[in-house]
Amino acid sequence: MKKGFVQVYTGNGKGKTTASMGLVLRALGAGFTVCFCQFVKKGNYSEIKALNQLAETAFPGRLDIHQFGIIRKVTSPFTDEDKAAAEEGMRTAEKLIASGTYNLIILDELNIALHYKLVSKKDVLKLMTDKPSSLELVITGRYADPEVMEAADLVTVMEEKKHYAQKGVPARIGIEM
């Protein structure tokens, strides 16, 4: 890829990680090398299961997956352990970005890590500005910082108009998780 951009997917609506997963598929189909880094979360979520299967079978050597979170309830307050995991994620992301190995890197839920001060805004902005010119970098998660959005080349805000969760429907495997 000659020119890579920085994309941010944010907002309170559903679909930020899902959109980034679609981009992973499109990039792999085009022959790109992809890295998917997930902040704040750890576990065998459906998207991680699918990515691991793709990495092992359809795209060996072209798809890497990393998680930088702890296994926790979504409603639990963040802890020092969460902060340490997010900081490890930032150090790893810096190395992955600088490596020149990837055409596309997704930093899933990095906006959440920044919003809850698990990582610094200065470090996130540095990732965005220091990336190789040929790398496409995608940052997802609610609560994107205004400076992050300003520094990005593309910002998509998912807006919730209606959600069945408001009627008490819990997150469903294969749809929300």
Secondary structure, DSSP 8 states (H G I E B T S, - for coil): -----EEEEESSSS-HHHHHHHHHHHHHHTT--EEEEEEE--S--HHHHHHHHIIIIISTTTEEEEEEE----TTS---HHHHHHHHHHHHHHHHHHHH---SEEEEETHHHHHHTTSS-HHHHHHHHHHS-TT-EEEEE-SS--HHHHHH-SEEEE---S--GGGGT----TTTT-
